[in-house]
Amino acid sequence: MRDFFLFRRSYLLIFVILLLMFALVLMSLRAKQRKGVEFFDVLFMEICSPLEKASTLVIKTVQKAFQEHVFLVNVEKENRVLKQKVTELQEENRGMTEVKLANERLKRLLQFREETPLSMIGAEVIGQDPSSWFKSVTVDKGERDGVKKGMAVICPAGVIGQIIKTAPDYATVLLITDYNSAVDSIVQRTRAKAIVEGKGENRCQLKYLLRTEEVAVGDAVVTSGLGGNFPKGLTVGEVKKVDKKGHGVFQYAELSPSVDMTKLEEVFVIMEPLRSSPPQEEKVKKGKKNRK
């Protein structure tokens, strides 16, 4: 039994010595080799290279997909920011345009007020009658400002209408396009007298215009000064249609107002109509009476 263990021990020792010698031989052979690659290295490279190539391809694909995802996320975020910026700039541009237009309107209103020898008060249109039967607007001036029923309302382009209702701080203006409106007027070229009545929408007609009067398309129509509400010579509109067919004393003439009633923003209320100066004969009579 003892001999068996001794033999087993010597066998293991011999096996270890042989492995060490084999390793030394391999090391010496590798040290002596000058060119090429050892067989085991070549075999290892042949086996591992396709795996390395595949893993590298997978890594690059995943990395590219991740980069594209991050890029798209950043692009989407940048796109939202740019859209918001564009919206803000558009709003700012619209605001500046509105301010510019308002300044131009106010400049024209101020110039008109300075050039017109009438006592007027400016007002802003704050409401419009939504019904299709009545044509009226609401302004932000009322009884506290001296506005009264019957006062004329105009703008630089011409006649708008007259006050029909008043409140302490507001008033309602009946437009000349309303069916209930009537303004004493004359055809500027021929001095033919007529009454401008509303026809709804943005149209009027010359009522009680004698058939014998000469009126042509394009003639300007102005206020006559009769009735006391509107001073003489204010622009009312332009003749667009004339019809003398049929029978009767009067002819038909359609008028286009000089003011677009659908785009009213600022108006003037005439506080005291400009009274025409008395005739020269009346002045002479008054002078004689004063001398007496």
Backbone bond lengths (Angstrom), bond angles and torsions (degrees), N, CA, C in turn:
res aa  C-N    CA-C-N  psi(-1)  N-CA   C-N-CA  omega(-1)  CA-C   N-CA-C  phi
1 M - - - 1.455 - - 1.509 111.18 -
2 R 1.285 115.20 -42.57 1.469 120.48 178.75 1.499 110.67 -63.53
3 D 1.334 117.74 -38.66 1.477 121.27 178.73 1.542 110.15 -63.73
4 F 1.362 116.65 -34.50 1.465 120.23 -178.67 1.520 111.31 -65.93
5 F 1.326 116.76 -42.49 1.463 120.14 178.83 1.517 111.74 -67.29
6 L 1.354 115.32 -37.05 1.469 119.11 177.72 1.523 110.53 -64.65
7 F 1.347 116.28 -39.19 1.465 119.91 179.68 1.528 110.09 -67.47
8 R 1.327 116.17 -40.84 1.476 119.57 179.59 1.510 110.79 -64.08
9 R 1.296 116.89 -39.92 1.464 120.90 178.48 1.517 110.76 -63.41
10 S 1.317 116.32 -47.18 1.470 120.07 -179.60 1.521 111.13 -63.63
11 Y 1.325 117.54 -32.98 1.466 121.94 179.14 1.530 111.04 -66.83
12 L 1.310 117.01 -42.79 1.471 119.85 178.19 1.506 111.52 -66.50
13 L 1.315 115.39 -38.86 1.470 119.56 179.49 1.513 110.27 -64.66
14 I 1.343 116.06 -42.84 1.468 119.91 179.23 1.524 110.00 -63.44
15 F 1.344 118.51 -38.79 1.464 122.18 -177.96 1.530 111.08 -66.14
16 V 1.337 114.74 -40.44 1.481 118.72 178.14 1.510 110.92 -65.71
17 I 1.350 116.29 -41.45 1.474 120.44 179.93 1.517 110.04 -62.89
18 L 1.347 117.06 -40.61 1.467 120.35 179.86 1.539 111.22 -65.04
19 L 1.332 117.29 -39.20 1.474 119.96 177.79 1.516 111.56 -63.93
20 L 1.330 115.62 -41.23 1.465 118.86 178.81 1.517 110.99 -64.39
21 M 1.314 115.95 -40.94 1.463 119.92 179.21 1.537 110.08 -64.66
22 F 1.340 116.60 -40.58 1.465 120.28 178.70 1.532 111.30 -62.94
23 A 1.325 115.29 -40.47 1.462 119.03 177.82 1.506 112.04 -65.24
24 L 1.354 115.92 -39.30 1.464 118.74 177.72 1.515 111.30 -64.81
25 V 1.335 115.73 -37.72 1.476 119.24 178.92 1.531 109.94 -63.73
26 L 1.351 116.55 -44.76 1.469 119.81 179.37 1.517 111.23 -61.98
27 M 1.316 116.42 -41.96 1.466 119.74 179.17 1.500 111.34 -63.93
28 S 1.341 116.24 -40.23 1.471 119.13 179.57 1.516 111.01 -67.13
29 L 1.355 116.16 -39.27 1.465 119.26 178.34 1.532 110.76 -64.38
30 R 1.328 116.91 -41.42 1.484 119.71 179.69 1.512 111.24 -67.11
31 A 1.337 115.86 -35.15 1.469 119.15 179.35 1.513 110.96 -68.52
32 K 1.335 116.59 -34.14 1.464 120.12 -177.85 1.530 111.48 -78.15
33 Q 1.362 117.26 -21.68 1.461 119.04 -176.25 1.523 109.64 -73.85
34 R 1.349 117.75 132.79 1.470 122.41 -176.22 1.532 112.05 -104.59
35 K 1.338 117.71 -38.13 1.454 120.96 -175.98 1.510 109.52 -123.87
36 G 1.403 112.78 161.77 1.443 118.75 176.73 1.506 112.96 79.92
37 V 1.277 115.04 -172.83 1.456 123.00 -178.72 1.508 107.89 -128.27
38 E 1.313 117.86 143.18 1.450 121.21 -178.45 1.510 111.52 -60.98
39 F 1.268 115.85 158.89 1.461 122.10 -176.62 1.529 111.39 -59.73
40 F 1.329 115.69 -43.34 1.454 120.05 -178.67 1.532 111.45 -67.12
41 D 1.331 113.81 -37.60 1.479 117.81 177.43 1.517 111.21 -65.57
42 V 1.336 115.09 -41.49 1.472 119.34 179.18 1.511 110.05 -63.27
43 L 1.348 114.96 -45.26 1.460 119.02 179.17 1.528 111.30 -61.35
44 F 1.332 115.14 -41.96 1.473 119.72 178.48 1.529 111.77 -62.32
45 M 1.312 115.11 -42.18 1.469 120.01 179.30 1.521 111.42 -65.33
46 E 1.334 117.11 -41.58 1.451 121.31 -179.96 1.524 111.63 -62.82
47 I 1.318 115.55 -35.89 1.455 119.66 -178.86 1.529 111.32 -77.95
48 C 1.328 115.97 -42.67 1.464 120.65 -172.30 1.528 113.88 -82.67
49 S 1.337 117.38 -29.69 1.475 120.01 -175.09 1.524 112.94 -57.92
50 P 1.368 120.60 -49.03 1.475 118.91 177.56 1.522 112.77 -59.19
51 L 1.353 115.37 -37.93 1.460 118.18 178.20 1.522 111.71 -64.96
52 E 1.341 116.00 -42.96 1.470 120.11 177.59 1.530 110.88 -62.52
53 K 1.350 115.44 -40.58 1.466 119.86 179.81 1.521 111.03 -63.33
54 A 1.345 115.47 -44.94 1.463 120.25 179.62 1.524 111.39 -64.11
55 S 1.328 116.04 -44.18 1.466 119.37 179.77 1.516 111.26 -64.77
56 T 1.346 115.32 -39.09 1.484 118.86 178.27 1.524 110.45 -63.38
57 L 1.364 116.50 -41.94 1.465 120.42 178.96 1.524 111.23 -62.79
58 V 1.327 115.90 -43.19 1.468 119.46 178.85 1.516 110.99 -62.69
59 I 1.341 115.70 -44.27 1.471 120.09 -179.70 1.525 110.61 -61.54
60 K 1.354 116.17 -44.68 1.468 119.99 -179.71 1.523 110.95 -64.69
61 T 1.343 117.76 -40.28 1.465 121.10 179.49 1.518 111.14 -62.97
62 V 1.344 115.22 -46.29 1.467 119.26 178.69 1.521 110.81 -63.23
63 Q 1.326 115.52 -42.18 1.467 119.96 -179.46 1.530 110.80 -63.68
64 K 1.354 116.19 -42.14 1.459 120.01 179.31 1.524 111.46 -64.33
65 A 1.353 115.27 -43.46 1.466 119.19 178.72 1.527 111.08 -62.10
66 F 1.310 116.21 -40.65 1.462 120.43 178.72 1.524 111.18 -64.77
67 Q 1.346 115.54 -43.47 1.461 119.58 179.23 1.527 110.94 -63.53
68 E 1.359 116.86 -41.79 1.460 120.04 178.60 1.521 110.84 -64.34
69 H 1.324 116.83 -39.57 1.459 119.90 178.14 1.527 111.00 -62.80
70 V 1.328 115.39 -46.63 1.470 120.19 178.20 1.520 110.16 -61.60
71 F 1.350 116.66 -39.83 1.468 121.17 179.98 1.527 110.69 -64.27
72 L 1.356 115.33 -45.13 1.465 119.19 179.56 1.524 111.51 -64.17
73 V 1.325 116.15 -39.50 1.465 119.58 177.78 1.528 110.10 -62.18
74 N 1.325 116.18 -44.20 1.468 120.19 179.19 1.521 111.34 -65.63
75 V 1.368 115.80 -39.33 1.466 119.62 179.15 1.523 110.74 -64.82
76 E 1.336 116.50 -42.11 1.457 120.57 178.92 1.525 110.78 -62.90
77 K 1.322 115.19 -43.14 1.459 119.41 178.83 1.520 110.61 -64.02
78 E 1.337 116.53 -43.97 1.461 120.87 178.77 1.521 110.89 -64.57
79 N 1.343 116.00 -36.95 1.460 121.04 178.68 1.523 110.81 -63.40
80 R 1.344 117.20 -42.32 1.463 120.75 177.53 1.527 111.10 -62.82
81 V 1.324 115.01 -42.14 1.475 119.20 179.96 1.529 110.18 -63.89
82 L 1.358 116.12 -42.68 1.465 120.16 -179.44 1.528 111.25 -66.55
83 K 1.340 116.80 -39.54 1.462 120.00 177.54 1.515 110.94 -62.60
84 Q 1.326 116.26 -42.43 1.460 120.31 177.95 1.520 110.94 -62.46
85 K 1.340 115.61 -40.81 1.458 120.34 178.95 1.520 111.00 -65.01
86 V 1.339 116.53 -41.97 1.467 121.02 178.29 1.525 110.14 -61.94
87 T 1.336 116.56 -43.12 1.463 120.56 178.36 1.526 111.53 -61.17
88 E 1.330 115.64 -43.25 1.475 119.64 178.92 1.525 110.97 -63.92
89 L 1.343 116.24 -41.63 1.465 119.56 179.54 1.522 111.24 -66.62
90 Q 1.342 117.17 -37.81 1.452 120.40 177.46 1.521 110.83 -64.28
91 E 1.335 116.09 -42.80 1.463 119.87 177.58 1.529 110.65 -62.31
92 E 1.329 115.24 -43.16 1.468 119.51 179.15 1.524 110.77 -63.48
93 N 1.349 116.20 -40.22 1.458 120.61 179.49 1.530 110.88 -65.40
94 R 1.355 115.76 -42.59 1.461 118.92 178.05 1.527 110.99 -63.82
95 G 1.343 115.21 -39.40 1.462 118.65 178.10 1.526 112.05 -63.04
96 M 1.346 115.96 -42.98 1.461 119.76 178.78 1.515 111.45 -66.04
97 T 1.341 116.94 -38.69 1.464 120.98 177.63 1.519 110.65 -63.23
98 E 1.354 115.59 -42.43 1.465 120.05 179.27 1.523 111.04 -64.01
99 V 1.328 116.51 -40.69 1.468 120.41 177.74 1.528 110.52 -63.95
100 K 1.317 116.23 -41.56 1.466 120.80 178.86 1.521 111.14 -61.84
101 L 1.337 116.50 -46.69 1.462 120.44 179.56 1.528 111.30 -64.23
102 A 1.333 115.82 -39.76 1.464 119.78 178.57 1.530 110.82 -63.86
103 N 1.319 116.08 -41.27 1.471 119.86 178.25 1.527 111.07 -63.27
104 E 1.340 116.45 -39.90 1.466 120.12 179.11 1.526 110.45 -65.19
105 R 1.355 116.53 -42.94 1.462 119.82 178.56 1.530 111.04 -63.17
106 L 1.327 115.81 -45.90 1.466 119.40 -179.23 1.522 111.70 -64.26
107 K 1.318 116.08 -34.15 1.468 119.86 177.54 1.520 110.44 -64.38
108 R 1.355 115.86 -43.34 1.469 119.20 178.69 1.524 110.99 -66.50
109 L 1.345 115.93 -39.17 1.466 119.50 178.43 1.526 111.89 -63.70
110 L 1.331 115.72 -42.77 1.466 120.00 179.45 1.523 110.93 -64.27
111 Q 1.327 116.03 -42.31 1.469 120.02 178.79 1.528 110.59 -64.01
112 F 1.344 115.86 -41.87 1.466 120.21 178.91 1.523 110.61 -62.81
113 R 1.329 116.07 -41.23 1.466 119.82 -179.13 1.524 111.11 -65.99
114 E 1.300 116.96 -38.65 1.472 120.66 -179.73 1.523 111.62 -69.69
115 E 1.333 116.61 -32.14 1.460 120.36 -176.68 1.523 113.12 -88.09
116 T 1.333 117.56 -15.03 1.466 120.78 -177.00 1.527 110.80 -97.65
117 P 1.343 117.18 123.34 1.473 120.54 -178.88 1.518 112.12 -82.14
118 L 1.332 116.96 52.73 1.453 121.44 -179.40 1.527 109.31 -126.88
119 S 1.328 114.81 149.38 1.458 119.73 175.36 1.531 107.19 -84.08
120 M 1.340 116.38 109.51 1.460 120.80 -174.40 1.516 110.81 -130.39
121 I 1.327 114.25 159.58 1.456 121.39 173.90 1.526 107.88 -130.61
122 G 1.335 116.11 133.54 1.457 120.48 -179.16 1.519 111.22 -78.76
123 A 1.319 115.61 146.62 1.468 121.13 178.96 1.524 109.14 -145.46
124 E 1.332 114.54 153.32 1.464 120.44 179.29 1.518 109.64 -108.55
125 V 1.339 115.40 137.07 1.464 120.69 178.25 1.526 108.07 -76.23
126 I 1.340 116.69 121.83 1.457 120.68 -176.66 1.534 112.73 -115.96
127 G 1.334 116.85 -4.47 1.454 119.57 -179.62 1.507 111.68 -163.11
128 Q 1.347 115.24 159.20 1.454 121.07 -179.87 1.516 109.06 -139.77
129 D 1.333 116.31 140.99 1.461 120.85 179.70 1.526 109.55 -63.77
130 P 1.342 118.06 120.34 1.459 120.44 -176.72 1.527 114.45 -74.58
131 S 1.344 117.42 -16.60 1.460 119.87 -177.62 1.520 111.15 -74.47
132 S 1.314 115.99 157.48 1.465 121.51 179.74 1.526 112.05 -90.07
133 W 1.352 116.94 -8.94 1.455 120.00 -177.48 1.524 112.05 -88.27
134 F 1.313 116.38 -34.70 1.456 119.53 -177.86 1.531 110.34 -112.97
135 K 1.317 115.49 140.22 1.456 121.67 179.96 1.519 108.58 -115.57
136 S 1.319 115.47 99.62 1.463 120.03 -178.78 1.519 109.44 -149.88
137 V 1.323 115.82 159.27 1.457 122.27 176.82 1.521 108.81 -133.24
138 T 1.333 115.35 160.97 1.465 121.34 177.82 1.516 109.24 -111.45
139 V 1.330 116.61 135.72 1.461 121.61 179.73 1.529 109.53 -116.75
140 D 1.348 115.19 160.16 1.470 120.03 -174.82 1.526 113.99 -91.46
141 K 1.321 117.36 30.95 1.467 121.82 173.93 1.519 108.18 -129.00
142 G 1.349 114.72 140.04 1.456 118.00 -176.70 1.517 113.03 -142.82
143 E 1.321 115.57 -150.21 1.458 121.33 -174.82 1.524 112.70 -61.05
144 R 1.333 117.40 -34.80 1.472 119.70 178.48 1.528 111.51 -61.90
145 D 1.322 116.79 -25.46 1.468 121.60 -179.40 1.522 111.96 -95.30
146 G 1.333 117.14 3.26 1.460 120.86 179.06 1.516 114.29 90.75
147 V 1.321 117.38 9.11 1.467 120.91 -179.94 1.522 109.15 -76.78
148 K 1.356 115.57 134.09 1.463 121.22 -178.48 1.525 110.60 -130.14
149 K 1.312 114.54 160.86 1.460 121.22 178.20 1.522 110.09 -62.64
150 G 1.334 116.66 136.38 1.464 121.85 178.30 1.518 114.16 96.42
151 M 1.341 118.10 -11.85 1.465 120.09 -179.43 1.526 111.07 -68.23
152 A 1.324 115.54 143.27 1.461 121.54 -178.77 1.526 110.74 -78.31
153 V 1.324 114.66 146.69 1.464 121.49 178.47 1.529 107.73 -123.43
154 I 1.330 115.39 127.64 1.462 120.13 -176.23 1.527 109.88 -137.09
155 C 1.328 116.03 177.71 1.461 123.85 172.02 1.523 106.75 -150.03
156 P 1.318 119.12 174.11 1.471 119.85 -177.86 1.527 113.93 -55.16
157 A 1.338 118.33 -28.27 1.465 120.60 -178.09 1.523 112.73 -79.85
158 G 1.335 117.48 -22.41 1.460 118.81 179.74 1.513 113.04 150.79
159 V 1.351 114.90 -158.76 1.464 122.52 -175.37 1.522 110.30 -76.60
160 I 1.339 115.23 138.98 1.463 121.52 178.24 1.525 111.08 -109.90
161 G 1.324 117.44 -47.24 1.459 120.64 -179.17 1.504 110.43 167.53
162 Q 1.337 116.48 -152.98 1.459 120.31 179.72 1.523 110.07 -145.09
163 I 1.340 115.18 157.19 1.459 121.95 -178.51 1.536 109.64 -71.51
164 I 1.345 116.25 129.64 1.474 119.91 177.68 1.528 112.02 -116.99
165 K 1.345 117.88 -21.39 1.465 121.34 177.96 1.519 108.92 -141.25
166 T 1.327 115.89 146.06 1.465 119.65 178.82 1.523 110.38 -133.30
167 A 1.311 114.54 152.04 1.462 123.83 173.83 1.528 106.14 -136.67
168 P 1.314 118.35 170.91 1.467 118.76 -178.85 1.531 114.46 -52.40
169 D 1.329 116.84 -40.37 1.461 118.74 -175.96 1.536 114.31 -122.14
170 Y 1.321 116.91 1.64 1.463 120.40 -177.42 1.516 110.37 -140.45
171 A 1.350 115.02 164.33 1.461 120.08 177.27 1.525 108.96 -151.34
172 T 1.348 114.92 153.08 1.468 121.10 178.72 1.522 109.07 -106.33
173 V 1.337 115.05 133.25 1.466 121.53 -178.52 1.518 108.83 -109.84
174 L 1.350 116.68 123.35 1.464 121.86 174.14 1.529 107.81 -84.39
175 L 1.312 116.82 118.78 1.462 121.27 -177.47 1.530 110.77 -75.65
176 I 1.315 116.06 154.04 1.473 119.92 -179.39 1.526 111.27 -69.25
177 T 1.330 118.13 -11.86 1.465 120.77 177.84 1.526 112.15 -85.05
178 D 1.347 118.04 -7.24 1.457 121.53 178.62 1.528 109.73 -73.53
179 Y 1.350 116.48 147.15 1.457 121.67 -178.39 1.528 112.43 -63.12
180 N 1.331 117.00 -23.92 1.470 120.73 -178.73 1.530 113.03 -89.65
181 S 1.318 117.46 -1.53 1.463 120.84 -177.41 1.528 111.02 -85.69
182 A 1.340 115.36 143.62 1.463 121.16 177.29 1.526 108.60 -147.38
183 V 1.321 116.48 124.44 1.467 121.35 -177.93 1.529 108.41 -129.36
184 D 1.331 116.41 123.93 1.469 120.58 176.41 1.520 109.04 -66.37
185 S 1.335 115.71 126.91 1.466 120.47 -175.19 1.523 111.13 -143.36
186 I 1.330 114.04 170.25 1.468 120.80 174.57 1.523 109.13 -139.64
187 V 1.327 114.73 151.33 1.465 119.87 172.90 1.518 106.56 -77.19
188 Q 1.327 116.68 120.80 1.455 120.33 -170.71 1.523 113.07 -60.70
189 R 1.301 118.00 -37.06 1.475 120.96 -174.65 1.525 111.66 -74.30
190 T 1.322 117.77 -45.76 1.467 121.27 -174.13 1.522 113.14 -104.35
191 R 1.329 118.14 -7.84 1.462 124.49 -178.52 1.518 112.32 65.39
192 A 1.329 117.56 23.18 1.457 121.76 177.38 1.523 109.66 -71.55
193 K 1.341 115.97 133.66 1.457 120.28 -176.66 1.528 110.78 -90.72
194 A 1.330 115.37 147.05 1.462 120.85 178.08 1.522 108.90 -164.51
195 I 1.315 115.50 170.38 1.454 122.42 175.85 1.526 107.94 -111.15
196 V 1.337 116.26 124.71 1.468 120.52 177.56 1.523 108.25 -85.95
197 E 1.331 115.44 117.10 1.454 121.47 178.76 1.530 109.87 -117.36
198 G 1.312 116.29 149.08 1.461 120.48 -178.96 1.516 112.74 -76.38
199 K 1.337 114.79 151.48 1.470 120.67 176.71 1.524 111.38 -126.40
200 G 1.337 116.31 16.69 1.460 119.16 -178.12 1.511 111.05 81.46
201 E 1.374 114.44 174.84 1.473 120.30 -177.91 1.520 109.09 52.26
202 N 1.334 117.16 -121.11 1.473 119.98 178.12 1.523 109.21 -130.18
203 R 1.353 115.04 46.99 1.457 120.47 -176.51 1.527 111.06 -132.07
204 C 1.339 114.43 156.75 1.462 122.04 175.19 1.524 108.12 -140.42
205 Q 1.330 115.27 172.40 1.463 119.70 174.39 1.518 109.65 -137.96
206 L 1.342 115.04 155.45 1.455 121.40 176.82 1.524 107.40 -93.82
207 K 1.317 116.12 107.06 1.455 120.71 -178.79 1.533 110.61 -95.37
208 Y 1.329 114.91 150.19 1.461 122.37 -178.59 1.533 111.43 61.14
209 L 1.314 116.30 34.57 1.469 121.46 175.27 1.534 107.83 -89.50
210 L 1.313 116.34 113.14 1.469 121.08 -175.61 1.519 111.28 -59.32
211 R 1.347 114.41 142.67 1.458 120.15 -179.48 1.526 111.33 -64.65
212 T 1.319 116.72 -26.29 1.466 120.65 -178.51 1.527 113.05 -76.43
213 E 1.343 116.87 -13.28 1.469 120.28 -178.43 1.524 110.29 -78.40
214 E 1.328 114.31 144.59 1.471 120.02 178.56 1.534 109.33 -90.98
215 V 1.303 113.97 117.01 1.474 120.89 178.76 1.525 108.09 -136.64
216 A 1.334 116.14 134.80 1.464 120.65 -178.79 1.522 110.20 -129.42
217 V 1.316 114.55 157.27 1.468 120.22 176.51 1.525 109.52 -60.72
218 G 1.323 116.69 132.01 1.463 121.75 -178.63 1.513 113.53 101.56
219 D 1.363 117.34 -11.16 1.463 120.04 178.13 1.528 110.18 -66.07
220 A 1.326 115.49 140.24 1.459 121.46 177.32 1.518 109.44 -85.75
221 V 1.328 116.04 142.91 1.460 122.47 178.58 1.521 108.03 -118.51
222 V 1.358 115.67 131.44 1.463 121.14 -178.64 1.519 109.36 -128.26
223 T 1.339 115.28 165.07 1.466 119.40 178.69 1.530 109.99 -69.26
224 S 1.349 114.55 145.33 1.466 120.04 -177.89 1.518 112.51 -87.50
225 G 1.328 117.41 -19.08 1.459 120.17 -177.47 1.505 112.71 90.67
226 L 1.351 117.87 -6.52 1.456 121.34 178.31 1.528 109.95 -80.97
227 G 1.291 116.50 149.90 1.463 120.72 178.79 1.514 113.26 97.97
228 G 1.324 118.04 -23.26 1.452 121.65 173.55 1.514 116.08 88.05
229 N 1.339 118.62 -15.31 1.465 119.38 -178.09 1.524 112.96 -82.12
230 F 1.314 116.10 -42.32 1.459 121.33 -176.73 1.524 110.67 -110.42
231 P 1.330 117.53 128.33 1.460 120.15 174.20 1.529 110.80 -62.44
232 K 1.282 117.64 158.38 1.457 122.45 -177.92 1.526 111.51 -74.11
233 G 1.345 115.27 141.20 1.460 121.03 172.24 1.509 116.87 93.47
234 L 1.331 118.08 4.83 1.463 119.74 178.14 1.534 109.69 -78.32
235 T 1.313 116.58 137.95 1.461 121.19 -178.65 1.528 110.67 -68.17
236 V 1.343 115.12 131.20 1.465 120.85 178.22 1.532 110.48 -107.14
237 G 1.322 116.33 -46.38 1.460 118.81 179.60 1.513 112.24 175.12
238 E 1.337 115.11 -161.28 1.458 121.93 -176.70 1.524 109.77 -133.75
239 V 1.335 116.07 137.94 1.458 121.48 -179.43 1.529 109.41 -68.68
240 K 1.337 116.37 127.68 1.461 121.64 -178.55 1.526 113.23 -112.40
241 K 1.331 116.12 -19.86 1.459 118.91 -177.37 1.522 109.80 -153.64
242 V 1.349 117.07 137.16 1.461 122.55 178.42 1.524 108.13 -131.20
243 D 1.337 115.76 134.05 1.459 120.21 -179.02 1.532 108.92 -139.56
244 K 1.345 115.62 114.76 1.471 121.14 178.77 1.519 112.16 -105.07
245 K 1.331 116.70 8.72 1.458 120.08 -179.79 1.519 110.75 -69.32
246 G 1.300 115.54 158.53 1.459 119.77 179.43 1.521 111.74 89.99
247 H 1.302 114.76 -169.89 1.465 120.87 -177.44 1.524 109.68 -118.77
248 G 1.286 115.00 162.38 1.454 120.33 178.84 1.505 111.88 128.00
249 V 1.299 114.76 175.07 1.463 121.34 -176.81 1.528 111.21 -82.76
250 F 1.320 116.99 -28.62 1.466 120.52 -173.19 1.528 112.03 -108.58
251 Q 1.292 114.94 154.16 1.460 122.10 174.33 1.531 109.33 -106.54
252 Y 1.331 114.86 162.94 1.469 119.17 -178.72 1.528 109.48 -101.97
253 A 1.326 115.59 134.32 1.478 120.61 176.59 1.527 108.31 -141.75
254 E 1.316 115.12 131.11 1.466 120.49 179.30 1.520 109.67 -101.52
255 L 1.327 114.78 142.68 1.462 120.36 -173.81 1.522 110.32 -122.26
256 S 1.331 115.96 139.93 1.464 121.49 173.21 1.524 107.75 -104.67
257 P 1.338 118.65 117.12 1.469 120.12 -178.25 1.530 111.72 -58.21
258 S 1.303 115.62 148.46 1.474 120.51 179.22 1.523 111.32 -75.01
259 V 1.343 116.73 -15.39 1.461 121.94 179.95 1.526 109.24 -110.96
260 D 1.324 116.48 132.99 1.457 120.61 174.44 1.528 107.75 -80.52
261 M 1.326 115.54 104.78 1.464 120.53 -174.38 1.522 113.26 -67.91
262 T 1.312 117.68 -14.85 1.465 120.49 -178.93 1.527 111.99 -84.65
263 K 1.343 117.28 -6.42 1.465 120.33 -175.84 1.524 112.26 -125.06
264 L 1.310 116.64 30.32 1.464 120.37 -179.30 1.524 110.95 -74.13
265 E 1.330 116.14 135.30 1.464 121.24 177.49 1.525 111.76 -131.42
266 E 1.338 116.50 -49.88 1.460 121.08 176.78 1.530 109.45 -125.19
267 V 1.329 116.27 142.05 1.471 121.00 -178.69 1.529 108.98 -138.49
268 F 1.344 114.53 171.26 1.464 121.38 174.43 1.525 108.68 -122.39
269 V 1.330 115.75 135.76 1.460 121.64 173.86 1.525 107.32 -102.27
270 I 1.342 116.16 123.14 1.468 120.79 179.45 1.518 108.53 -78.85
271 M 1.315 116.20 114.59 1.460 121.20 -175.12 1.531 111.76 -77.58
272 E 1.330 116.96 -40.42 1.469 121.33 178.66 1.512 108.29 -138.20
273 P 1.317 118.70 113.05 1.463 121.25 178.90 1.515 111.31 -57.07
274 L 1.315 116.35 143.93 1.462 121.77 179.93 1.519 109.00 -75.21
275 R 1.299 116.05 113.91 1.460 119.98 -179.06 1.515 110.39 -80.37
276 S 1.339 113.82 137.25 1.471 118.32 178.88 1.519 108.98 -73.02
277 S 1.317 116.80 148.73 1.458 122.19 -177.80 1.524 109.27 -69.80
278 P 1.324 120.35 145.20 1.462 122.92 -178.37 1.519 111.08 -65.97
279 P 1.323 117.84 151.58 1.462 121.40 179.32 1.523 111.20 -57.98
280 Q 1.350 114.87 159.76 1.456 121.30 -176.70 1.528 111.13 -62.78
281 E 1.378 117.33 -35.48 1.462 120.25 -178.61 1.530 110.66 -64.25
282 E 1.342 116.36 -40.01 1.459 119.85 179.52 1.511 110.70 -65.22
283 K 1.371 115.91 -37.03 1.465 119.64 178.24 1.529 110.41 -62.66
284 V 1.342 115.28 -40.70 1.476 119.30 -179.42 1.517 110.67 -65.04
285 K 1.363 116.63 -44.42 1.463 120.59 179.05 1.518 112.03 -60.87
286 K 1.368 115.27 -42.64 1.458 118.63 179.49 1.511 110.71 -64.04
287 G 1.358 115.81 -36.43 1.462 119.74 178.95 1.521 112.51 -63.95
288 K 1.374 116.04 -41.11 1.443 120.33 179.61 1.529 111.29 -65.46
289 K 1.359 115.19 -40.06 1.462 118.73 -179.46 1.516 110.19 -63.65
290 N 1.354 116.12 -39.64 1.451 119.39 -179.17 1.516 111.66 -65.92
291 R 1.363 116.09 -33.20 1.461 118.89 -179.85 1.523 110.59 -68.69
292 K 1.339 114.95 -36.62 1.453 118.39 179.32 1.520 111.73 -67.37
